[in-house]
Amino acid sequence: MVAASKDETSYEVVFTIGFLKKDVEKQKDDLEKILLQKFSEDTVKEIMSVVRSKVKDTDVIEARYFYDKKTDQYMYMPKSWPIRGSTITLYVYRKGDKPF
């Protein structure tokens, strides 16, 4: 999993799970632990349900938005395409920024 902060965007942080790495399940577990430190349990459950639905890199996740009431923040997960080496990416918008 990669986490990056981008000052020049409206994102607070970006998380990426890479399917070329052997530790995909550990990346998912780590993401869940990190998200639970800040966001509500319900929001994290919703996000992780989607993340865990992609078991192999050929599975598809459709693009979707999430909103966390606890922090008043939006998150965006773009489509994860069914290709070898695909990724799952989660963009966390800065508080107060809206994706639309």
N, C-alpha and C positions, 0 to 999 in steps of 0.2 A: 504494500500500500504506500502511496506517495501522498503527502500532504504539502500544500504550498499556499503561501499567502501572497496575494497580488494587490499591491497598493494602487495600481493604475486602473483597476476594475472595481466593480461594485460587489465583488466577492470577498468575503471574510477569509474563506479557506476553500480549497478544492481537494477532494479525496479521490484517489484512483486505485482500483483493484485490478491488477494485471493477471490475465489468464495464462501468460507465458511462464509465470513463476510457479514453482511446485507447491507453494504454501497458500493456495487460494483460500482454503477454509480458515487458516490462521489470519489472513488479511481481513476476512469477513468478521471474525471474532474481535480483532483489534479495532475495526471500524465501529462495531457495536459498543465496545467499552469506551471509546473516545466520545461517541455521540451521547451516551448516557451521562457523561460528565456535565453536559450543558443543556441538552434538550429533554423534553418530557418523555416519559416511558412510552406513552401511546404513540408519539411521533416516531420514536426510534423503532418501536415494534412494526409500524407501518413501513418504514424505510427498509428495515432488515427483512421483512417478508418479501419485498420485491428483490432485494439483493440476493437472498438465499434461493430465490426461484431460478436463478441462472446457475445451473450446476456444472455445465460444460460450456466451452467457449462458443459452441454452435447454437446455444439457446438464445432467444431474443428477449430483450426487455424493451418495452415501448417507452417513449419519453413521458415524463410526468413531473408534476410539481408537488411539493409538500409545504405545509405551513405549520409552524410550531407556535402555539399560543403562549407558552411559557416565556419564550424569548422574543416573540413578535418578529420572527424571521422566516423568510421563504427559502426553500431549497429546490434545486432543479437537477433532475437526473435525465440526461439525454439518452436517446435510443442506443442500446447496446446491440450492435449488429452481430449476426451469426457467422463470424469469421474466425479463423485460427488467430490466436493472439489478441482477441478482443478484450475490452476493458469495461468496467463499470465505473462511471464517474459521478460524483455528487458535488455540485456547486452550492455552497452556503452563502447566501447573499448577506451583505452587511445589514445590520439592524436599521430599519427604516427604508431600505431600498426594496423596490418591488420589481419583479421580473417582467411585468406587463403593465 
